[in-house]
């Protein structure tokens, strides 16, 4: 399984994060894929994701923060399942000065994801 984080909106309307993994051989329905590059040393203040999507980091290391103070670091090769498209949102900042190159894989509405949380 691949290392992953899941951002989601809780019953308190705040974004939260769970660390886990994505199953390697499970398929899901998607609508689109698109790519983006952001220069190193960038940051993006409070926002929500536009739609449920996988964010596949190809380069760059980022620190994400939720309004509740949850912090996690995404590195190249990590998978972020971003489903907090409503609620209080999250922010991020670059840590390593490298550009953040990533692929967004937009989930089809109602599609199941292949995220598995770490055992507690």
Buried (B, 14 or more C-beta within 10 A) or exposed (E): BEBBBBBBBEEEEBBBBBEBBBBEEEEBEEEEEEEEEBEBEEEBEEEBBEBBBBBBBEBBBBBBBBBEEBEBEBEBEBBBBBBBBEBBBBBBEBBBEBBBBBBBBBBEEEBEBBBBEEEE
